[in-house]
């Protein structure tokens, strides 16, 4: 499946305007996790000049604060950094057969795969290790490089801290344990 930049942008907007928006106050460890995700977006995800610049402005704003105490404070930061409210056509490759199908889950996993592909693209096959799913038939490449491990750890921390679906978080933790 091809990844469309519109889907990645919509996933970033949803993360920032919906998922993160429900987790105030954001201080300490939570703020560090948020900053790490913003840095991953900046380094590995190129969506559009508007969204890319807005994410850079937001990351800079989070560096200048120790706390985002309220939902209103967070929304002001999003607005001042010019994170869009929504995309005009939010899902392209991730559009479902019905408006409520696919969309954000597809965009989120496409975003995470894009980050991991960028973070591990410099890894040589010799540096990779093979891990196997529980049934031992599905090999998964786990890179041995620091950038790939750091990106995966940041994604796992984001999921455990900000993701809204508790059942999904628990399932993710089980699958993540395969890699650690």
DOMARZA-712337 format. One record per residue: residue number from 1; residue in three letters; x, y, z of N, C-alpha, C in turn. Coordinates in pm, 1 decimal, padded with zeros to 6 digits. Layout:
# DOMARZA-712337
NUPA, NUM, ALA, X, Y, Z, X, Y, Z, X, Y, Z
...
***
This chain:
# DOMARZA-712337
NUPA, 1, UNK, 00082.9, -00117.7, 00000.0, 00000.0, 00000.0, 00000.0, 00087.4, 00124.0, 00000.0
NUPA, 2, UNK, 00051.9, 00219.6, -00080.6, 00123.0, 00346.8, -00083.9, 00082.3, 00431.4, 00036.0
NUPA, 3, UNK, 00174.6, 00514.4, 00080.9, 00146.1, 00608.2, 00189.2, 00126.4, 00745.3, 00126.7
NUPA, 4, UNK, 00018.5, 00811.1, 00161.3, -00009.8, 00943.8, 00106.9, 00017.6, 01048.6, 00214.9
NUPA, 5, UNK, 00084.4, 01156.7, 00176.2, 00119.6, 01260.3, 00273.8, -00003.2, 01321.0, 00340.4
NUPA, 6, UNK, -00115.2, 01324.6, 00273.2, -00238.0, 01376.5, 00334.7, -00279.6, 01290.3, 00452.9
NUPA, 7, UNK, -00266.2, 01157.9, 00439.5, -00299.7, 01067.7, 00549.8, -00206.4, 01090.0, 00668.0
NUPA, 8, UNK, -00077.8, 01110.5, 00640.0, 00018.9, 01135.4, 00747.1, -00013.5, 01267.1, 00817.3
NUPA, 9, UNK, -00045.3, 01370.1, 00738.8, -00080.3, 01499.7, 00796.8, -00205.9, 01491.5, 00881.5
NUPA, 10, UNK, -00305.5, 01420.1, 00833.0, -00429.3, 01404.6, 00910.3, -00404.3, 01329.4, 01040.0
NUPA, 11, UNK, -00316.8, 01230.1, 01036.7, -00283.1, 01155.8, 01159.0, -00212.6, 01247.3, 01259.1
NUPA, 12, UNK, -00118.6, 01328.7, 01212.3, -00048.7, 01422.6, 01301.8, -00148.6, 01520.9, 01362.8
NUPA, 13, UNK, -00236.2, 01576.3, 01280.2, -00336.9, 01671.0, 01330.2, -00425.6, 01603.4, 01434.9
NUPA, 14, UNK, -00468.8, 01479.9, 01407.6, -00554.0, 01408.2, 01502.8, -00478.7, 01381.5, 01633.4
NUPA, 15, UNK, -00353.9, 01339.4, 01623.1, -00273.1, 01316.3, 01743.6, -00269.7, 01442.5, 01828.8
NUPA, 16, UNK, -00235.9, 01554.2, 01766.3, -00215.5, 01677.8, 01842.0, -00346.8, 01740.0, 01889.1
NUPA, 17, UNK, -00449.1, 01740.7, 01804.6, -00574.4, 01810.1, 01838.7, -00673.2, 01722.0, 01915.3
NUPA, 18, UNK, -00657.4, 01589.2, 01907.7, -00752.6, 01501.7, 01974.8, -00687.1, 01420.2, 02085.9
NUPA, 19, UNK, -00586.2, 01341.7, 02050.9, -00524.9, 01252.7, 02150.3, -00452.9, 01331.6, 02261.6
NUPA, 20, UNK, -00359.0, 01416.1, 02223.3, -00281.3, 01490.7, 02322.9, -00370.5, 01589.4, 02397.5
NUPA, 21, UNK, -00470.9, 01642.6, 02329.9, -00559.9, 01743.0, 02390.5, -00635.6, 01693.1, 02512.4
NUPA, 22, UNK, -00644.7, 01563.8, 02530.2, -00721.2, 01510.0, 02643.4, -00633.1, 01471.2, 02762.0
NUPA, 23, UNK, -00506.0, 01507.1, 02759.9, -00413.1, 01459.2, 02862.7, -00344.1, 01569.3, 02941.9
NUPA, 24, UNK, -00412.7, 01677.9, 02971.1, -00352.4, 01780.9, 03051.5, -00367.8, 01745.3, 03199.3
NUPA, 25, UNK, -00273.6, 01788.3, 03281.5, -00157.0, 01869.1, 03246.1, -00049.4, 01784.4, 03179.3
NUPA, 26, UNK, 00029.2, 01850.6, 03096.5, 00143.2, 01785.7, 03031.9, 00268.6, 01847.8, 03092.8
NUPA, 27, UNK, 00334.4, 01770.5, 03177.1, 00456.0, 01815.3, 03244.7, 00553.1, 01698.2, 03250.5
NUPA, 28, UNK, 00674.8, 01726.9, 03289.6, 00772.8, 01623.1, 03316.1, 00785.9, 01520.4, 03206.1
NUPA, 29, UNK, 00765.0, 01392.6, 03243.0, 00781.4, 01279.9, 03152.3, 00687.2, 01290.0, 03032.0
NUPA, 30, UNK, 00562.0, 01330.0, 03055.5, 00466.4, 01343.7, 02945.8, 00511.6, 01450.0, 02845.6
NUPA, 31, UNK, 00566.5, 01560.0, 02894.4, 00614.6, 01666.0, 02806.0, 00735.7, 01617.6, 02725.6
NUPA, 32, UNK, 00821.0, 01540.2, 02788.6, 00937.0, 01482.9, 02718.9, 00891.6, 01389.3, 02606.6
NUPA, 33, UNK, 00792.3, 01306.5, 02633.5, 00739.5, 01214.4, 02532.3, 00679.6, 01292.9, 02415.6
NUPA, 34, UNK, 00603.6, 01396.4, 02446.0, 00545.4, 01480.5, 02341.5, 00654.7, 01543.4, 02256.0
NUPA, 35, UNK, 00757.2, 01597.3, 02319.8, 00867.6, 01658.6, 02244.6, 00937.3, 01556.5, 02155.5
NUPA, 36, UNK, 00958.3, 01435.6, 02207.5, 01023.1, 01330.9, 02127.6, 00941.3, 01297.6, 02003.7
NUPA, 37, UNK, 00808.6, 01291.3, 02017.7, 00724.5, 01263.1, 01901.3, 00731.7, 01377.3, 01800.6
NUPA, 38, UNK, 00727.6, 01500.5, 01848.4, 00737.9, 01614.9, 01757.4, 00870.0, 01611.0, 01681.4
NUPA, 39, UNK, 00977.9, 01575.4, 01750.0, 01108.6, 01565.0, 01682.6, 01109.5, 01453.6, 01578.9
NUPA, 40, UNK, 01041.1, 01342.7, 01606.3, 01030.2, 01235.4, 01506.3, 00953.0, 01283.9, 01384.4
NUPA, 41, UNK, 00843.9, 01357.8, 01406.9, 00767.7, 01413.1, 01293.9, 00857.1, 01503.7, 01209.7
NUPA, 42, UNK, 00933.8, 01589.1, 01277.2, 01020.1, 01685.0, 01207.0, 01127.2, 01612.6, 01126.0
NUPA, 43, UNK, 01188.4, 01512.6, 01186.4, 01300.8, 01445.8, 01120.2, 01258.1, 01349.2, 01009.8
NUPA, 44, UNK, 01148.4, 01277.4, 01028.3, 01118.8, 01166.4, 00938.3, 00990.6, 01177.7, 00856.8
NUPA, 45, UNK, 00908.1, 01277.9, 00883.7, 00779.0, 01286.9, 00815.6, 00768.5, 01422.2, 00745.8
NUPA, 46, UNK, 00763.7, 01419.4, 00614.7, 00745.1, 01541.6, 00535.6, 00604.9, 01536.9, 00477.8
NUPA, 47, UNK, 00518.6, 01626.3, 00526.4, 00377.5, 01624.4, 00488.7, 00348.1, 01734.1, 00387.6
NUPA, 48, UNK, 00363.3, 01856.7, 00432.7, 00340.5, 01974.3, 00348.8, 00412.6, 02089.7, 00415.8
NUPA, 49, UNK, 00447.7, 02193.4, 00342.0, 00515.6, 02307.3, 00406.4, 00435.7, 02364.0, 00523.8
NUPA, 50, UNK, 00305.2, 02371.1, 00512.2, 00222.2, 02428.5, 00619.0, 00231.6, 02343.8, 00746.0
NUPA, 51, UNK, 00207.9, 02215.0, 00734.3, 00209.9, 02127.9, 00852.6, 00351.6, 02111.9, 00905.2
NUPA, 52, UNK, 00449.3, 02093.6, 00817.1, 00587.5, 02076.4, 00861.3, 00634.7, 02197.3, 00943.5
NUPA, 53, UNK, 00607.2, 02318.4, 00895.2, 00648.0, 02440.1, 00967.5, 00570.6, 02454.6, 01098.7
NUPA, 54, UNK, 00443.8, 02420.6, 01096.4, 00363.5, 02429.5, 01218.0, 00416.3, 02334.3, 01325.7
NUPA, 55, UNK, 00453.2, 02213.0, 01286.8, 00508.9, 02116.9, 01383.0, 00641.6, 02170.1, 01438.0
NUPA, 56, UNK, 00724.5, 02230.4, 01353.7, 00850.7, 02288.2, 01401.6, 00824.1, 02400.8, 01501.8
NUPA, 57, UNK, 00726.0, 02486.5, 01472.3, 00693.0, 02595.1, 01565.5, 00641.1, 02538.2, 01697.5
NUPA, 58, UNK, 00557.9, 02435.7, 01690.7, 00503.5, 02375.2, 01812.2, 00614.5, 02312.3, 01895.3
NUPA, 59, UNK, 00707.0, 02242.8, 01830.0, 00819.2, 02181.9, 01903.7, 00900.3, 02290.6, 01973.6
NUPA, 60, UNK, 00925.2, 02400.9, 01904.6, 00999.4, 02512.4, 01964.8, 00923.9, 02568.7, 02085.1
NUPA, 61, UNK, 00793.7, 02580.9, 02074.3, 00712.5, 02631.3, 02185.4, 00717.3, 02536.3, 02304.4
NUPA, 62, UNK, 00715.6, 02405.5, 02279.8, 00719.4, 02310.6, 02392.0, 00855.0, 02312.3, 02461.4
NUPA, 63, UNK, 00960.6, 02345.1, 02387.7, 01094.0, 02355.8, 02449.1, 01102.7, 02473.5, 02545.2
NUPA, 64, UNK, 01018.2, 02574.4, 02524.3, 01023.9, 02696.4, 02604.5, 00932.4, 02692.3, 02726.9
NUPA, 65, UNK, 00871.9, 02576.3, 02754.1, 00781.9, 02565.8, 02867.8, 00812.3, 02440.6, 02948.5
NUPA, 66, UNK, 00777.3, 02446.2, 03076.6, 00791.1, 02329.3, 03163.4, 00657.0, 02261.9, 03187.7
NUPA, 67, UNK, 00549.8, 02329.2, 03143.8, 00418.1, 02276.6, 03175.1, 00313.9, 02329.2, 03077.1
NUPA, 68, UNK, 00225.4, 02241.8, 03036.9, 00104.3, 02279.1, 02963.6, -00008.4, 02234.6, 03055.7
NUPA, 69, UNK, -00057.4, 02330.5, 03134.7, -00144.7, 02296.9, 03247.1, -00287.7, 02262.2, 03207.2
NUPA, 70, UNK, -00339.7, 02328.6, 03106.0, -00481.5, 02310.2, 03075.2, -00502.9, 02280.8, 02927.1
NUPA, 71, UNK, -00620.2, 02230.8, 02897.4, -00660.0, 02207.6, 02758.8, -00654.8, 02339.1, 02680.6
NUPA, 72, UNK, -00702.4, 02446.1, 02740.7, -00703.5, 02576.7, 02674.6, -00562.0, 02621.6, 02639.4
NUPA, 73, UNK, -00467.8, 02602.6, 02731.9, -00326.9, 02636.7, 02704.5, -00275.0, 02559.7, 02583.2
NUPA, 74, UNK, -00306.7, 02431.2, 02577.2, -00262.7, 02347.0, 02466.1, -00323.1, 02394.6, 02333.6
NUPA, 75, UNK, -00452.0, 02423.4, 02333.5, -00518.4, 02469.6, 02211.9, -00458.1, 02602.4, 02164.9
NUPA, 76, UNK, -00426.8, 02690.8, 02257.5, -00362.2, 02817.9, 02221.0, -00227.7, 02790.0, 02154.1
NUPA, 77, UNK, -00150.6, 02695.8, 02208.7, -00021.9, 02660.2, 02147.4, -00042.7, 02603.8, 02007.0
NUPA, 78, UNK, -00141.4, 02518.0, 01990.8, -00169.6, 02461.0, 01858.8, -00207.4, 02571.0, 01760.3
NUPA, 79, UNK, -00293.3, 02660.8, 01804.5, -00337.8, 02769.6, 01716.7, -00223.7, 02864.9, 01683.1
NUPA, 80, UNK, -00142.6, 02900.6, 01784.2, -00030.9, 02992.7, 01759.8, 00076.0, 02930.5, 01669.8
NUPA, 81, UNK, 00092.0, 02799.3, 01677.6, 00189.3, 02732.5, 01590.5, 00131.3, 02707.0, 01451.3
NUPA, 82, UNK, 00002.1, 02729.3, 01437.5, -00072.0, 02714.8, 01311.5, -00092.2, 02569.2, 01268.8
NUPA, 83, UNK, -00107.5, 02480.4, 01367.7, -00147.6, 02343.0, 01336.9, -00291.3, 02351.4, 01284.1
NUPA, 84, UNK, -00317.6, 02301.7, 01163.1, -00453.5, 02312.2, 01107.8, -00557.4, 02242.9, 01195.7
NUPA, 85, UNK, -00681.0, 02289.8, 01185.5, -00791.5, 02224.1, 01257.1, -00818.2, 02086.8, 01196.1
NUPA, 86, UNK, -00830.4, 02081.7, 01065.4, -00854.3, 01957.5, 00990.7, -00797.9, 01975.1, 00850.4
NUPA, 87, UNK, -00784.6, 01866.1, 00779.9, -00746.6, 01869.7, 00639.4, -00874.6, 01875.8, 00556.4
NUPA, 88, UNK, -00873.7, 01944.1, 00440.5, -00994.1, 01949.3, 00356.7, -01042.7, 01810.6, 00313.1
NUPA, 89, UNK, -00951.1, 01722.1, 00278.6, -00982.4, 01583.3, 00242.5, -00892.4, 01497.0, 00330.1
NUPA, 90, UNK, -00938.6, 01461.3, 00450.4, -00847.8, 01404.9, 00549.0, -00782.6, 01271.3, 00514.1
NUPA, 91, UNK, -00848.7, 01186.9, 00438.5, -00792.0, 01054.3, 00411.8, -00794.9, 01024.5, 00262.8
NUPA, 92, UNK, -00681.4, 00981.0, 00209.9, -00671.4, 00943.9, 00068.3, -00655.3, 00791.8, 00059.9
NUPA, 93, UNK, -00535.2, 00742.7, 00085.4, -00512.7, 00597.2, 00087.3, -00585.2, 00532.2, 00204.4
NUPA, 94, UNK, -00604.7, 00607.0, 00312.3, -00666.8, 00552.4, 00432.7, -00818.2, 00571.8, 00436.9
NUPA, 95, UNK, -00877.6, 00619.2, 00327.6, -01023.0, 00634.7, 00323.8, -01088.6, 00497.2, 00327.6
NUPA, 96, UNK, -01190.6, 00484.3, 00409.5, -01261.3, 00357.5, 00418.8, -01380.6, 00353.4, 00324.9
NUPA, 97, UNK, -01443.3, 00239.2, 00318.4, -01563.0, 00225.7, 00233.9, -01680.1, 00304.7, 00292.0
NUPA, 98, UNK, -01671.1, 00336.8, 00420.9, -01767.1, 00424.1, 00488.2, -01684.6, 00529.0, 00563.5
NUPA, 99, UNK, -01740.0, 00648.9, 00583.3, -01660.6, 00756.8, 00644.3, -01599.6, 00723.2, 00780.6
NUPA, 100, UNK, -01661.6, 00637.3, 00857.9, -01612.6, 00605.1, 00990.6, -01515.3, 00485.7, 00992.1
NUPA, 101, UNK, -01485.6, 00428.7, 00876.5, -01394.2, 00314.4, 00870.6, -01253.5, 00358.2, 00828.9
NUPA, 102, UNK, -01155.8, 00288.6, 00877.2, -01012.8, 00307.6, 00849.0, -00963.0, 00441.8, 00899.9
NUPA, 103, UNK, -00953.1, 00544.2, 00818.2, -00913.7, 00678.3, 00858.1, -00799.0, 00685.2, 00956.8
NUPA, 104, UNK, -00829.7, 00728.1, 01079.9, -00724.1, 00753.6, 01178.2, -00639.8, 00630.8, 01212.1
NUPA, 105, UNK, -00697.6, 00513.9, 01240.2, -00609.9, 00399.4, 01270.2, -00510.9, 00370.9, 01156.8
NUPA, 106, UNK, -00558.3, 00373.6, 01033.1, -00471.7, 00352.0, 00917.3, -00366.1, 00461.4, 00908.5
NUPA, 107, UNK, -00407.5, 00587.6, 00925.6, -00313.9, 00700.0, 00919.5, -00208.7, 00692.9, 01029.1
NUPA, 108, UNK, -00251.3, 00653.4, 01149.9, -00159.1, 00643.0, 01263.4, -00051.7, 00538.4, 01236.7
NUPA, 109, UNK, -00093.5, 00419.4, 01193.2, 00005.2, 00313.4, 01169.2, 00091.2, 00346.3, 01047.3
NUPA, 110, UNK, 00035.0, 00413.2, 00948.1, 00116.3, 00458.1, 00834.2, 00220.8, 00558.6, 00881.1
NUPA, 111, UNK, 00181.2, 00647.3, 00971.3, 00273.7, 00746.0, 01028.0, 00386.9, 00676.0, 01103.7
NUPA, 112, UNK, 00352.0, 00580.7, 01188.0, 00454.7, 00508.8, 01264.6, 00547.3, 00428.8, 01173.0
NUPA, 113, UNK, 00493.0, 00367.3, 01070.5, 00576.3, 00292.3, 00975.7, 00668.4, 00387.1, 00899.3
NUPA, 114, UNK, 00619.1, 00504.2, 00864.2, 00701.9, 00603.3, 00794.6, 00817.5, 00647.3, 00883.1
NUPA, 115, UNK, 00788.6, 00672.6, 01010.4, 00894.0, 00711.3, 01105.4, 00997.7, 00599.7, 01115.7
NUPA, 116, UNK, 00951.1, 00476.6, 01132.9, 01045.6, 00364.9, 01148.6, 01127.1, 00342.0, 01022.3
NUPA, 117, UNK, 01066.0, 00356.9, 00906.2, 01140.2, 00340.4, 00780.7, 01248.6, 00446.2, 00770.4
NUPA, 118, UNK, 01216.9, 00569.3, 00807.3, 01316.9, 00676.2, 00803.9, 01425.9, 00656.6, 00907.0
NUPA, 119, UNK, 01386.1, 00612.2, 01025.7, 01482.7, 00595.2, 01134.4, 01576.3, 00478.0, 01111.2
NUPA, 120, UNK, 01534.5, 00382.0, 01032.1, 01616.2, 00262.4, 01012.2, 01673.1, 00251.2, 00871.8
NUPA, 121, UNK, 01652.8, 00352.6, 00788.4, 01693.9, 00341.4, 00648.1, 01844.7, 00331.0, 00630.4
NUPA, 122, UNK, 01920.4, 00374.1, 00729.9, 02066.1, 00365.1, 00716.9, 02120.8, 00232.5, 00767.3
NUPA, 123, UNK, 02034.0, 00147.7, 00821.3, 02078.9, 00019.9, 00874.6, 02110.7, -00077.1, 00761.4
NUPA, 124, UNK, 02227.1, -00137.1, 00767.1, 02264.9, -00238.5, 00668.3, 02201.9, -00371.2, 00708.5
NUPA, 125, UNK, 02169.9, -00457.0, 00612.0, 02111.8, -00587.3, 00646.8, 02196.7, -00665.8, 00745.9
NUPA, 126, UNK, 02327.7, -00650.5, 00741.3, 02414.2, -00722.3, 00834.8, 02392.3, -00677.7, 00978.3
NUPA, 127, UNK, 02343.9, -00552.3, 00995.2, 02324.2, -00498.6, 01129.2, 02188.0, -00536.4, 01187.0
NUPA, 128, UNK, 02103.1, -00597.6, 01106.6, 01967.3, -00629.0, 01149.8, 01963.7, -00762.7, 01222.4
NUPA, 129, UNK, 01867.4, -00772.9, 01310.3, 01844.1, -00898.4, 01380.5, 01704.0, -00943.6, 01341.8
NUPA, 130, UNK, 01683.1, -01074.5, 01336.2, 01548.6, -01123.5, 01307.5, 01480.6, -01162.6, 01437.5
NUPA, 131, UNK, 01360.7, -01113.3, 01454.7, 01277.3, -01155.0, 01566.6, 01157.3, -01226.3, 01505.0
NUPA, 132, UNK, 01097.7, -01314.0, 01578.2, 00984.4, -01387.6, 01525.6, 00861.2, -01362.8, 01610.7
NUPA, 133, UNK, 00747.2, -01355.8, 01543.2, 00620.7, -01345.2, 01614.7, 00600.5, -01472.9, 01695.4
NUPA, 134, UNK, 00499.9, -01474.0, 01780.6, 00478.3, -01587.3, 01871.9, 00464.9, -01721.3, 01800.8
NUPA, 135, UNK, 00409.8, -01720.6, 01679.0, 00394.0, -01848.2, 01609.2, 00521.7, -01891.7, 01537.0
NUPA, 136, UNK, 00627.5, -01811.9, 01545.9, 00759.0, -01843.8, 01489.2, 00759.8, -01854.9, 01337.0
NUPA, 137, UNK, 00657.0, -01806.8, 01269.0, 00654.8, -01817.3, 01123.5, 00669.3, -01683.4, 01053.4
NUPA, 138, UNK, 00653.2, -01575.3, 01125.3, 00652.5, -01442.8, 01063.5, 00775.4, -01364.5, 01108.6
NUPA, 139, UNK, 00883.9, -01364.1, 01029.2, 01003.0, -01291.5, 01071.9, 00981.4, -01141.1, 01061.3
NUPA, 140, UNK, 01025.9, -01069.9, 01162.4, 01017.6, -00924.3, 01166.8, 01159.5, -00871.4, 01183.1
NUPA, 141, UNK, 01198.9, -00776.7, 01100.5, 01333.9, -00722.2, 01111.6, 01335.5, -00617.4, 01222.3
NUPA, 142, UNK, 01425.0, -00634.8, 01315.3, 01443.7, -00539.0, 01423.3, 01584.9, -00484.3, 01408.1
NUPA, 143, UNK, 01597.0, -00354.9, 01387.0, 01728.8, -00300.3, 01361.5, 01811.3, -00292.7, 01488.8
NUPA, 144, UNK, 01939.7, -00297.1, 01468.8, 02030.9, -00285.6, 01580.1, 02082.7, -00144.2, 01598.2
NUPA, 145, UNK, 02038.2, -00049.3, 01516.3, 02093.4, 00085.4, 01528.0, 02017.8, 00167.7, 01632.0
NUPA, 146, UNK, 02088.5, 00262.0, 01691.5, 02034.9, 00344.0, 01799.4, 01916.9, 00428.6, 01753.3
NUPA, 147, UNK, 01924.3, 00487.6, 01634.9, 01817.1, 00574.9, 01587.2, 01686.4, 00496.8, 01574.3
NUPA, 148, UNK, 01692.6, 00375.5, 01521.0, 01573.6, 00292.2, 01508.2, 01517.5, 00252.1, 01643.5
NUPA, 149, UNK, 01605.1, 00212.7, 01736.1, 01559.5, 00175.8, 01871.1, 01497.2, 00294.9, 01942.1
NUPA, 150, UNK, 01558.5, 00412.3, 01929.2, 01504.8, 00532.8, 01993.7, 01368.8, 00570.0, 01936.1
NUPA, 151, UNK, 01354.7, 00560.1, 01803.9, 01226.3, 00591.8, 01741.2, 01118.0, 00495.1, 01789.7
NUPA, 152, UNK, 01149.1, 00365.8, 01792.0, 01052.2, 00266.4, 01838.2, 01015.4, 00290.3, 01984.3
NUPA, 153, UNK, 01114.2, 00322.4, 02067.3, 01086.6, 00350.1, 02208.8, 00998.0, 00473.9, 02223.9
NUPA, 154, UNK, 01022.7, 00576.7, 02143.0, 00940.4, 00698.3, 02149.7, 00797.1, 00669.7, 02109.9
NUPA, 155, UNK, 00778.9, 00589.8, 02005.8, 00644.5, 00552.4, 01962.6, 00574.2, 00473.9, 02073.5
NUPA, 156, UNK, 00645.1, 00380.0, 02134.6, 00586.4, 00300.0, 02242.7, 00547.2, 00388.8, 02361.0
NUPA, 157, UNK, 00631.8, 00484.7, 02394.7, 00598.6, 00576.4, 02504.1, 00477.4, 00662.1, 02469.0
NUPA, 158, UNK, 00469.8, 00708.0, 02344.4, 00353.2, 00785.6, 02301.7, 00226.2, 00702.1, 02316.8
NUPA, 159, UNK, 00229.0, 00579.6, 02265.0, 00111.2, 00492.0, 02271.6, 00068.8, 00471.9, 02417.0
NUPA, 160, UNK, 00164.1, 00441.8, 02504.0, 00133.2, 00416.6, 02644.8, 00087.3, 00539.4, 02721.3
NUPA, 161, UNK, 00120.7, 00657.8, 02673.4, 00089.9, 00781.2, 02745.9, -00030.8, 00855.6, 02689.9
NUPA, 162, UNK, -00041.8, 00864.4, 02557.7, -00142.1, 00952.0, 02498.0, -00252.2, 00881.3, 02418.5
NUPA, 163, UNK, -00230.4, 00757.2, 02376.2, -00327.3, 00693.2, 02288.7, -00456.9, 00667.9, 02364.3
NUPA, 164, UNK, -00570.8, 00698.3, 02303.2, -00699.4, 00696.0, 02370.9, -00765.7, 00560.6, 02385.7
NUPA, 165, UNK, -00726.6, 00462.2, 02309.5, -00790.5, 00330.3, 02313.4, -00713.6, 00239.7, 02410.2
NUPA, 166, UNK, -00770.8, 00215.8, 02528.0, -00700.2, 00137.3, 02629.9, -00673.9, -00007.0, 02585.5
NUPA, 167, UNK, -00770.7, -00068.6, 02519.8, -00752.1, -00205.7, 02471.0, -00639.6, -00210.2, 02368.2
NUPA, 168, UNK, -00635.3, -00109.0, 02280.9, -00529.0, -00101.1, 02180.7, -00392.0, -00085.3, 02247.0
NUPA, 169, UNK, -00386.2, -00005.2, 02352.4, -00260.4, 00015.9, 02425.4, -00211.8, -00116.9, 02482.3
NUPA, 170, UNK, -00302.1, -00191.9, 02544.1, -00262.7, -00320.8, 02602.7, -00214.8, -00417.6, 02494.8
NUPA, 171, UNK, -00282.9, -00422.8, 02382.4, -00240.5, -00509.7, 02271.8, -00104.9, -00465.4, 02217.2
NUPA, 172, UNK, -00085.4, -00334.6, 02205.3, 00042.3, -00282.9, 02157.4, 00154.8, -00322.5, 02252.9
NUPA, 173, UNK, 00132.0, -00311.0, 02382.7, 00235.1, -00346.1, 02481.0, 00276.3, -00493.4, 02469.6
NUPA, 174, UNK, 00178.3, -00578.3, 02445.7, 00208.1, -00722.1, 02429.4, 00295.3, -00743.1, 02306.6
NUPA, 175, UNK, 00258.0, -00682.0, 02194.2, 00336.4, -00697.2, 02070.7, 00473.7, -00630.3, 02083.1
NUPA, 176, UNK, 00480.1, -00516.5, 02150.8, 00606.8, -00445.4, 02169.0, 00705.9, -00529.3, 02249.1
NUPA, 177, UNK, 00653.9, -00607.5, 02342.8, 00740.5, -00691.8, 02425.8, 00821.1, -00790.0, 02341.4
NUPA, 178, UNK, 00772.0, -00826.3, 02222.4, 00843.8, -00914.4, 02131.5, 00978.4, -00851.1, 02091.4
NUPA, 179, UNK, 00981.1, -00718.4, 02081.3, 01098.8, -00648.2, 02032.9, 01198.3, -00609.0, 02140.6
NUPA, 180, UNK, 01157.5, -00620.0, 02265.9, 01247.1, -00572.6, 02372.7, 01295.9, -00684.6, 02460.0
***
